[in-house]
Amino acid sequence: LEKTEKEIQMLDRLYSLFVHVITTINGYGEFFWVDVLQQIDQMTEAVLQFQASCRKLPKSLRGWPAFRDLKKKIDDFLEILPL
């Protein structure tokens, strides 16, 4: 039972971060290009914080498909962010 509770807590951390990342990145897609240029530093900082949060997740989660999807979403966005 304790193992299940620990897994639920870890998954809550993973999925909470996942939802936050998806919501934020999808919100960036609604910016006008003029706004993107003004917000690029804030966008970069936010995504770098997501990357750091992802790295701080327990190592036992790294094998989960949701972790790999989250990491890929963050890495892909960082790759295109410098525009």
C-alpha positions in Angstrom: 0.0 0.0 0.0 2.9 2.4 0.8 4.5 1.6 -2.5 1.2 2.4 -4.3 0.9 5.7 -2.4 4.5 6.6 -3.4 3.9 5.8 -7.0 0.7 7.9 -7.0 2.6 10.9 -5.5 5.4 10.6 -8.2 2.8 10.3 -11.0 1.0 13.3 -9.6 4.2 15.3 -9.8 4.8 14.1 -13.4 1.3 14.7 -14.7 1.0 18.1 -12.9 4.2 19.2 -14.7 3.0 17.7 -17.9 -0.3 19.6 -17.8 1.5 22.9 -16.9 4.0 22.5 -19.8 1.3 21.6 -22.3 -0.9 24.5 -21.2 1.9 27.0 -21.4 3.4 25.9 -24.7 -0.1 25.7 -26.3 -0.7 29.2 -25.0 2.4 30.4 -26.8 0.9 29.3 -30.0 -1.8 31.9 -29.7 0.7 34.8 -29.5 1.0 37.2 -32.4 4.5 37.4 -33.9 5.0 40.9 -32.5 4.2 39.6 -29.0 6.5 36.6 -29.4 9.4 39.0 -30.1 8.6 40.9 -26.9 8.1 37.8 -24.8 10.9 35.6 -26.1 13.1 36.0 -23.0 10.2 35.1 -20.7 9.2 32.2 -22.8 12.8 30.9 -22.8 13.0 31.2 -19.0 9.7 29.4 -18.5 10.7 26.5 -20.7 14.2 26.3 -19.1 12.4 26.1 -15.7 10.2 23.3 -17.1 13.4 21.5 -18.2 14.9 21.8 -14.7 11.7 20.6 -13.1 11.7 17.6 -15.4 15.3 16.7 -14.5 14.3 16.9 -10.8 11.6 14.2 -11.1 12.5 10.9 -9.6 14.7 8.7 -11.8 12.2 5.9 -11.5 9.8 7.9 -13.7 12.3 8.1 -16.6 11.1 4.8 -18.0 7.5 5.9 -18.2 6.1 6.9 -21.6 4.6 10.1 -20.1 8.1 11.2 -18.9 9.6 10.6 -22.3 6.7 12.5 -24.0 7.1 15.4 -21.5 10.9 15.6 -22.0 10.5 15.5 -25.8 7.9 18.3 -25.7 10.2 20.5 -23.7 13.3 19.7 -25.8 11.5 20.2 -29.1 10.2 23.6 -27.9 13.7 24.6 -26.8 15.1 23.7 -30.2 12.6 25.9 -32.1 12.5 28.7 -29.5 15.5 30.7 -30.7 13.5 31.2 -33.9 
